[in-house]
Amino acid sequence: MGIVEEAHNLRVLGTGEKIIVLAHGFGTDQSVWKHLVPHLVNEYRVVLFDNMGAGPTNPDYFDFERYSTLEGYAYDLLAILEELQVGSCIFVGHSVSAVVGVIASINRPDLFSKLVLISASPRYLNDADYYGGFEQEDLDQLFEAIGSNYKAWCSGFAPLAVGGDMDSVAVQEFSRTLFNIRPDIALSVAQTIFQSDLRHALALVSVPCHILQSTKDLAVPVVVSEYLHRHLGSESIVEVMSSDGHLPQLSSPDIVVPVLLRHIRHDIEA
């Protein structure tokens, strides 16, 4: 087993000719796709992996300097595609991985036939002419909370992010994967994500993008999906789903999985 394969817990399921890559967001791991994968394996080859720093990965592999920018994750994604000798894929990215897919596609547009972006944001901080949902003070408080008592922060953050109470299966699942991350790694990753600004890169995207967004999302306001649609350099389409929360594929699979399948199977109509 190669180092890339081992480091990212790489799995390939299904037997189809077309390849789909599923990339998870912060606080989760590849298990976040459990409701979607059964609908894909008879039709596609499905690539699953864990982002470096996620709970199931070896923390010794986490390079704090490499992952101080989102480009580090984009290089990982391209290394995974190279390892598997993928010539072209449909990329489905959630949260930070949606933006990582955007960066990777700018570097190697030939490897991506389309990007399906769930709960994506190019910038979380508000700006003079941009609403990302957070002030710097909000983010400083977030980082302070993660750094001072990680487990307590996880318990409070999980229901807010998922959009449910502590008893819901989705909240319990997200709490589990969030807890599994080493606290110092979680803080570093959160800082990288929440302080990132990829707005300048959007015009460089040439791969068609399908932007999927929850109606109510603590981390990403609906206006951000419209911003992406207006500023991407490629063809794009937005669908706002009647789901709550930042992890709709986990919390509202009955709503989200059919929408995802439709966008995976059908290209944007000219």
C-alpha angles and dihedrals in degrees: 000000000000123000092248091051093048097042094053099035087238117202130180117197133179134029108246124127096237117073125222121192117203115200122186132215135239117306095019137078135208090293088077087080095058094114094049103042098070089059093054108042096080092052106031145026103252121208116203126181143157121245113239108270095030115130099262094049123091106261089212088072092056109108108197092201096048092050096045085096131039090240088077089063092045090056088050090053092050090048090053091051090048092048090054092041091235111179096184135356145175105242120210111189128181124207111317091009090059089062091041088056089051091054092046091049091054089055095043112014090165091070096059127064090182143343122230106198120196121191091346126173129179091198133009098194120087115242135187093274100016135072113207096158102249139081119211089251090059091052093046089054090048092053091045091053093048091048098046102045114359098181093050090048091051091052091053098039100048098067091042093051096043095040100232142090125276091262095062116107092230092053091048090049093049090045089054096052092042092052090051093067117093105250098234090050091048091053093048093048092047091052092049093050101041095044094047123112117192098162092111091058099053095086089057093063113109100170118094112259131208109199115202121185138175118239089233119032125159093208103037124038116214091245088068091065089053090049090054091049092052097044105039112108092220136063109287142176130197128211120182107204125211090241131116126226142026095278101050094156087063102035101036107025093151089062101032106041094061089048091049092048091051092052093044093051101039128056125218110279112236 
